[in-house]
């Protein structure tokens, strides 16, 4: 440690961040099992056991919120997972360096736009009277559509705008994995007469599969984290039936309801974390049994 003190100093700040913001707050989870009040504190609050969990499970909103969260997360995962891989495989075969760099820059630039600005752009583009999308719809002789006021459009708008924002940045990971594929394999395949499509399928895709499996496992573990900020900003009273998810519901229960209930909201958040942990362990086990890469 004395010889490598510089490395330990470098990692000290991230470790301090993890301890302070990820591990120390775990003590507060205990309020999910209590009737917490600020005046008595965590230790002085009454112990109620699983009462708040039972209240959530019996709630008439439980089924709707859970289904909205699962559908939105699974939709995002199923639609968004293949696109970075396809983009990376396509760019990997481009010989024109200027075109390749331009496409990469254009595709990952939206990732650096903040969620607030991104939602603002979405709302302006889909605005019924003057939005770009509705102007094009009217140009072809159709009626304007209130996209943000129709619950059936919410999930698709949320998912595909998210794909547009993140596909380029996620592509970088797969481009790095493709760079480690031995070029001798491609040379041998060319000598054997393999087409570009065949080489992608039999060389490039297996080469990035371990990375893809690891990312799939990590994404599955956060499947109930459906993007709280974006969901909350895109919500309105007209699309609430399909846009209310666990994270937004917890925020409203804890901070915006007339009767603030920290214990109830903490119980819901803990339930979400437990489900995420179970999914993470299950998918990791399936990947390991299938002979693919795994986290442990």
C-alpha positions as CSV (number, residue, x, y, z in Angstrom):
1,X,0.0,0.0,0.0
2,X,2.9,2.3,0.7
3,X,4.4,1.8,-2.8
4,X,1.0,2.2,-4.5
5,X,-0.4,5.0,-2.4
6,X,-1.2,7.0,-5.6
7,X,-3.5,4.4,-6.8
8,X,-5.3,4.1,-3.5
9,X,-5.6,7.9,-3.4
10,X,-7.1,7.8,-6.9
11,X,-9.8,5.3,-5.8
12,X,-10.5,6.9,-2.4
13,X,-13.0,9.4,-3.7
14,X,-15.2,6.9,-5.6
15,X,-15.1,4.6,-2.6
16,X,-16.1,7.5,-0.3
17,X,-19.0,8.3,-2.7
18,X,-20.2,4.7,-2.6
19,X,-20.0,4.5,1.1
20,X,-21.7,7.9,1.7
21,X,-24.5,7.7,-0.8
22,X,-25.1,4.0,-1.3
23,X,-24.3,2.2,1.9
24,X,-24.9,4.7,4.7
25,X,-28.5,5.4,3.6
26,X,-29.2,1.6,3.8
27,X,-29.8,2.2,7.5
28,X,-32.8,4.2,6.6
29,X,-34.5,1.2,5.1
30,X,-35.6,0.2,8.6
31,X,-38.3,2.9,8.4
32,X,-40.2,0.7,5.9
33,X,-41.0,-1.5,9.0
34,X,-42.0,1.4,11.2
35,X,-44.5,4.3,11.4
36,X,-41.8,6.9,11.0
37,X,-42.2,10.4,12.3
38,X,-39.5,13.0,12.1
39,X,-40.2,14.1,15.7
40,X,-39.4,10.7,17.2
41,X,-36.7,9.7,14.7
42,X,-35.9,6.3,13.3
43,X,-35.2,4.6,16.6
44,X,-38.1,6.1,18.4
45,X,-40.8,5.3,15.8
46,X,-43.3,2.5,16.3
47,X,-42.5,-0.9,14.8
48,X,-45.2,-2.2,12.5
49,X,-43.5,-5.0,10.7
50,X,-44.8,-5.7,7.2
51,X,-47.9,-3.5,7.5
52,X,-46.8,-1.0,4.8
53,X,-45.9,-3.8,2.3
54,X,-49.4,-5.4,2.9
55,X,-51.0,-2.0,2.3
56,X,-49.2,-1.6,-1.0
57,X,-50.1,-5.1,-2.2
58,X,-53.8,-4.6,-1.3
59,X,-53.9,-1.1,-2.9
60,X,-56.1,-0.8,-6.0
61,X,-53.2,0.9,-7.7
62,X,-50.7,-1.9,-7.1
63,X,-51.6,-3.9,-10.3
64,X,-51.7,-0.9,-12.6
65,X,-48.4,0.6,-11.3
66,X,-46.5,-2.7,-11.4
67,X,-47.8,-3.6,-14.9
68,X,-46.9,-0.1,-16.2
69,X,-43.4,-0.4,-14.7
70,X,-42.8,-3.9,-16.1
71,X,-44.2,-3.2,-19.6
72,X,-42.3,0.1,-19.9
73,X,-39.0,-1.5,-18.7
74,X,-39.4,-4.7,-20.8
75,X,-40.3,-2.6,-23.8
76,X,-37.2,-0.5,-23.3
77,X,-35.0,-3.5,-22.9
78,X,-36.4,-5.5,-25.9
79,X,-36.4,-2.5,-28.2
80,X,-33.2,-0.8,-27.1
81,X,-30.9,-3.8,-26.6
82,X,-30.3,-4.8,-30.2
83,X,-29.8,-1.3,-31.7
84,X,-26.3,-0.5,-30.3
85,X,-25.1,-3.9,-31.4
86,X,-26.5,-3.4,-34.9
87,X,-25.0,0.1,-35.1
88,X,-21.6,-1.2,-33.9
89,X,-21.5,-4.1,-36.4
90,X,-22.4,-1.7,-39.2
91,X,-19.8,0.9,-38.3
92,X,-17.2,-1.7,-37.8
93,X,-17.3,-2.5,-41.5
94,X,-17.2,1.1,-42.7
95,X,-13.9,1.9,-44.4
96,X,-14.4,5.7,-44.8
97,X,-13.0,7.1,-41.6
98,X,-14.6,10.5,-42.0
99,X,-18.1,9.0,-42.5
100,X,-17.6,6.6,-39.6
101,X,-16.5,9.3,-37.2
102,X,-19.3,11.6,-38.3
103,X,-21.9,8.9,-37.7
104,X,-20.5,8.1,-34.3
105,X,-20.4,11.8,-33.3
106,X,-24.0,12.4,-34.5
107,X,-25.4,9.3,-32.9
108,X,-23.8,9.7,-29.4
109,X,-24.2,13.5,-29.1
110,X,-27.9,13.2,-27.9
111,X,-26.6,11.3,-24.9
112,X,-25.2,14.5,-23.4
113,X,-28.5,16.4,-23.6
114,X,-30.1,16.6,-20.2
115,X,-33.3,14.8,-19.5
116,X,-35.1,18.2,-18.9
117,X,-34.0,19.5,-22.3
118,X,-34.8,16.2,-24.0
119,X,-38.4,16.2,-22.7
120,X,-38.7,19.8,-23.7
121,X,-37.7,18.9,-27.2
122,X,-40.2,16.0,-27.3
123,X,-43.0,18.2,-26.0
124,X,-42.3,20.9,-28.6
125,X,-42.1,18.5,-31.5
126,X,-45.3,16.7,-30.6
127,X,-47.3,19.8,-29.7
128,X,-50.7,19.6,-31.4
129,X,-50.9,23.1,-32.9
130,X,-47.4,24.1,-33.9
131,X,-45.3,20.9,-33.3
132,X,-43.1,19.7,-36.2
133,X,-44.6,16.2,-36.2
134,X,-48.2,17.5,-36.4
135,X,-47.3,20.1,-39.0
136,X,-46.1,17.2,-41.2
137,X,-49.3,15.2,-40.4
138,X,-51.4,18.1,-41.5
139,X,-49.3,18.6,-44.6
140,X,-50.5,15.1,-45.8
141,X,-54.1,16.0,-45.1
142,X,-54.6,14.3,-41.7
143,X,-55.9,15.6,-38.4
144,X,-53.4,16.7,-35.7
145,X,-52.8,14.1,-33.0
146,X,-52.5,14.9,-29.3
147,X,-49.6,12.5,-28.7
148,X,-49.0,13.5,-25.1
149,X,-52.7,13.5,-24.2
150,X,-53.3,9.9,-25.5
151,X,-52.2,7.2,-23.0
152,X,-51.7,4.7,-25.7
153,X,-48.8,6.7,-27.2
154,X,-46.9,7.3,-24.0
155,X,-44.8,4.1,-23.8
156,X,-43.7,4.3,-27.4
157,X,-42.7,7.9,-27.2
158,X,-40.8,7.2,-24.0
159,X,-39.0,4.2,-25.3
160,X,-38.0,5.3,-28.8
161,X,-36.9,8.8,-27.7
162,X,-34.7,7.0,-25.1
163,X,-33.2,4.7,-27.8
164,X,-32.4,7.8,-30.0
165,X,-30.7,9.4,-27.0
166,X,-28.6,6.4,-25.8
167,X,-27.9,4.2,-28.9
168,X,-24.7,6.0,-29.9
169,X,-23.2,6.0,-26.5
170,X,-24.0,2.4,-25.8
171,X,-22.5,1.6,-29.3
172,X,-19.1,2.7,-28.0
173,X,-18.9,-0.3,-25.6
174,X,-19.5,-2.8,-28.5
175,X,-17.1,-0.9,-30.8
176,X,-14.4,-1.4,-28.1
177,X,-15.3,-5.1,-27.9
178,X,-15.1,-5.5,-31.7
179,X,-11.7,-3.9,-31.7
180,X,-10.5,-6.9,-29.6
181,X,-11.6,-9.5,-32.3
182,X,-8.6,-11.0,-33.9
183,X,-8.3,-9.7,-37.6
184,X,-6.7,-13.1,-38.6
185,X,-10.2,-14.6,-38.2
186,X,-11.6,-12.2,-40.8
187,X,-8.6,-12.8,-43.1
188,X,-9.1,-16.6,-42.9
189,X,-12.9,-16.1,-43.5
190,X,-12.2,-13.9,-46.6
191,X,-9.9,-16.6,-48.0
192,X,-12.7,-19.2,-47.5
193,X,-15.1,-16.9,-49.4
194,X,-17.3,-15.8,-46.5
195,X,-19.4,-12.7,-47.2
196,X,-19.5,-9.6,-44.9
197,X,-22.8,-10.8,-43.4
198,X,-21.4,-14.3,-42.7
199,X,-18.3,-12.8,-41.0
200,X,-20.6,-10.6,-38.9
201,X,-22.6,-13.5,-37.8
202,X,-19.8,-16.1,-37.2
203,X,-17.0,-13.8,-36.0
204,X,-18.1,-10.4,-34.9
205,X,-21.3,-11.3,-33.1
206,X,-19.6,-14.2,-31.0
207,X,-16.8,-11.8,-30.3
208,X,-19.0,-9.3,-28.6
209,X,-21.5,-11.8,-27.0
210,X,-19.7,-11.9,-23.6
211,X,-20.0,-8.1,-23.3
212,X,-23.7,-8.2,-24.5
213,X,-24.6,-10.8,-21.9
214,X,-23.0,-8.8,-19.1
215,X,-24.9,-5.7,-20.1
216,X,-28.1,-7.7,-20.4
217,X,-27.7,-9.0,-16.9
218,X,-27.0,-5.5,-15.5
219,X,-30.0,-4.1,-17.4
220,X,-32.2,-6.9,-16.1
221,X,-31.2,-6.0,-12.5
222,X,-32.5,-2.5,-13.0
223,X,-35.6,-3.5,-14.9
224,X,-37.9,-1.7,-12.4
225,X,-35.9,1.5,-12.7
226,X,-37.9,2.9,-15.5
227,X,-36.3,6.4,-15.7
228,X,-38.0,8.4,-12.9
229,X,-37.1,11.9,-14.1
230,X,-38.2,11.4,-17.7
231,X,-41.4,9.7,-16.7
232,X,-42.3,12.4,-14.2
233,X,-41.6,15.2,-16.7
234,X,-43.6,13.5,-19.5
235,X,-46.6,12.8,-17.2
236,X,-49.9,14.7,-17.3
237,X,-53.4,14.0,-15.9
238,X,-54.5,12.6,-19.3
239,X,-51.8,10.0,-19.8
240,X,-51.4,9.0,-16.1
241,X,-53.2,5.6,-16.6
242,X,-50.1,4.3,-18.5
243,X,-47.4,6.6,-17.3
244,X,-47.6,6.1,-13.5
245,X,-44.7,3.8,-12.5
246,X,-43.3,2.7,-9.1
247,X,-40.6,5.5,-9.0
248,X,-43.1,8.3,-9.8
249,X,-45.6,6.9,-7.3
250,X,-43.0,6.7,-4.6
251,X,-42.1,10.3,-5.2
252,X,-45.7,11.5,-5.0
253,X,-46.4,9.5,-1.8
254,X,-43.3,10.7,-0.1
255,X,-43.2,14.4,-1.1
256,X,-46.3,15.7,-2.9
257,X,-49.3,14.0,-1.2
258,X,-51.3,15.8,1.4
259,X,-50.4,13.3,4.0
260,X,-46.6,12.6,3.6
261,X,-45.8,8.9,4.4
262,X,-42.1,8.2,4.3
263,X,-42.5,4.7,5.7
264,X,-45.0,3.6,3.0
265,X,-42.8,5.0,0.2
266,X,-39.7,3.4,1.6
267,X,-41.5,0.0,1.7
268,X,-42.5,0.4,-2.0
269,X,-38.9,1.3,-2.9
270,X,-37.5,-1.7,-0.9
271,X,-40.0,-4.0,-2.7
272,X,-38.7,-2.7,-6.0
273,X,-35.0,-3.3,-5.0
274,X,-35.7,-6.9,-3.8
275,X,-37.4,-7.7,-7.1
276,X,-34.4,-6.2,-9.0
277,X,-32.0,-8.3,-6.9
278,X,-33.9,-11.5,-7.6
279,X,-34.0,-10.9,-11.3
280,X,-30.3,-10.1,-11.4
281,X,-29.4,-13.3,-9.6
282,X,-31.8,-15.4,-11.7
283,X,-30.5,-14.0,-15.1
284,X,-26.9,-14.3,-14.0
285,X,-27.5,-18.0,-13.1
286,X,-29.2,-18.7,-16.4
287,X,-26.4,-17.1,-18.3
288,X,-23.8,-19.1,-16.4
289,X,-25.7,-22.4,-17.0
290,X,-26.0,-21.5,-20.7
291,X,-22.2,-21.3,-20.9
292,X,-22.1,-17.5,-21.4
293,X,-20.3,-14.9,-19.4
294,X,-21.7,-13.9,-16.0
295,X,-21.1,-11.4,-13.3
296,X,-20.0,-14.1,-10.8
